[in-house]
Structure formats: structure tokens, C-alpha cells
């Protein structure tokens, strides 16, 4: 599978924000079939130690989210930022088409984090793809796609994005 959907959960919306979880799912854009997954919760202190920051408004937003979304951030053993990003680098095929919602948020914040730990991003910058751009061509498809799972869970968000991106791609192909 040559496409990879990435979703991150953060404690901010600006460059250099703390990343608290990363989800990634390999998929086929045409069929919507999914493959291997990657998920990591990230140790908050390791992110702060790397120089990433927390936004109070986003922290308050998280406090208002449902219990399932918040619990998912703490249910798995948190990895240090360096380890989580190193493992993600191993998971990503160099030639993958890497999708983010938007590319400059998910992929941009990941690039900031890789810069902080002094590691290169594990994808070719030319292979970055933007979910929001694709959605702009047929927004009704996203609007009518039922969400399954827990909103703001990085893996569940990836699966949802794959579902409507594949549907939009196929609609545009006709």
C-alpha cells in the first residue's frame, strides 16, 4: 500500500506544539482497504524537554472532550518523543504518499518534532498530501460519512479520514 494516513493529537495548534499521540494507517486510496497501523502515546515530559510547548486553550479543549478520547491518551504506555518518532520512521515507507489533515498541521508539527530531536522526516516532502484539499472538491462526502470509533483518537481519526478520502477520490475519478 503506497498511501499512509497520519493523525496526531496535540496540546496546541501552533508550530512546536506538544504531540501527545500519533496514529498512522497504510491504505489503498482507490479501494479504501487498510493495512498495517502504528500508534504511540508520547510521554509529555519528553516533549517538553525537547522544547515543544503547551497551549492553555487546547488543554482546556481536551478537558471538555469525551472520556474515551481522553482515556486513550493515557491507556497505553507512553513512549519518549525520540522513541515514538524513531519507531514512526521505521514504519513509514520512504516512497509513501503521506496524508495529513491538513498537511501543514499533522505533517508540519511532526516535522517540527523531528527537527527538535535532530532527525530527518522519514518521508519525501514531495509526497505530502492534504486531506483538506481533497475534501474541498466534494465536501458533502465527508459530511455524509458516519464516524465510527472515538473522535480525537489518532487511529480512529485515520480510519475515518481514509473512508471519506477514498470515497471522494472515486467520485472525482468518474
Secondary structure in CASP SS format (residue, H / E / C, confidence):
PFRMAT SS
TARGET T0000
AUTHOR 0000-0000-0000
METHOD secondary structure of the structure
MODEL  1
X C 1.00
X C 1.00
X E 1.00
X E 1.00
X E 1.00
X E 1.00
X E 1.00
X E 1.00
X E 1.00
X E 1.00
X C 1.00
X C 1.00
X C 1.00
X C 1.00
X C 1.00
X C 1.00
X E 1.00
X C 1.00
X E 1.00
X E 1.00
X E 1.00
X E 1.00
X E 1.00
X E 1.00
X E 1.00
X E 1.00
X E 1.00
X C 1.00
X C 1.00
X C 1.00
X C 1.00
X C 1.00
X C 1.00
X E 1.00
X E 1.00
X E 1.00
X E 1.00
X E 1.00
X E 1.00
X E 1.00
X E 1.00
X E 1.00
X C 1.00
X H 1.00
X H 1.00
X H 1.00
X H 1.00
X H 1.00
X H 1.00
X C 1.00
X C 1.00
X C 1.00
X E 1.00
X C 1.00
X C 1.00
X H 1.00
X H 1.00
X H 1.00
X H 1.00
X H 1.00
X H 1.00
X H 1.00
X H 1.00
X C 1.00
X C 1.00
X C 1.00
X H 1.00
X H 1.00
X H 1.00
X H 1.00
X H 1.00
X H 1.00
X H 1.00
X H 1.00
X H 1.00
X C 1.00
X C 1.00
X C 1.00
X E 1.00
X C 1.00
X H 1.00
X H 1.00
X H 1.00
X H 1.00
X H 1.00
X H 1.00
X H 1.00
X H 1.00
X H 1.00
X H 1.00
X H 1.00
X C 1.00
X C 1.00
X C 1.00
X C 1.00
X C 1.00
X E 1.00
X E 1.00
X E 1.00
X E 1.00
X C 1.00
X C 1.00
X H 1.00
X H 1.00
X H 1.00
X H 1.00
X H 1.00
X H 1.00
X H 1.00
X H 1.00
X H 1.00
X H 1.00
X H 1.00
X H 1.00
X H 1.00
X H 1.00
X C 1.00
X C 1.00
X C 1.00
X C 1.00
X C 1.00
X C 1.00
X C 1.00
X C 1.00
X H 1.00
X H 1.00
X H 1.00
X E 1.00
X E 1.00
X E 1.00
X H 1.00
X H 1.00
X H 1.00
X H 1.00
X H 1.00
X H 1.00
X C 1.00
X C 1.00
X H 1.00
X H 1.00
X H 1.00
X H 1.00
X H 1.00
X C 1.00
X C 1.00
X C 1.00
X C 1.00
X C 1.00
X C 1.00
X C 1.00
X C 1.00
X C 1.00
X C 1.00
X H 1.00
X H 1.00
X H 1.00
X H 1.00
X H 1.00
X H 1.00
X H 1.00
X H 1.00
X H 1.00
X H 1.00
X H 1.00
X H 1.00
X H 1.00
X H 1.00
X H 1.00
X H 1.00
X H 1.00
X H 1.00
X H 1.00
X H 1.00
X C 1.00
END
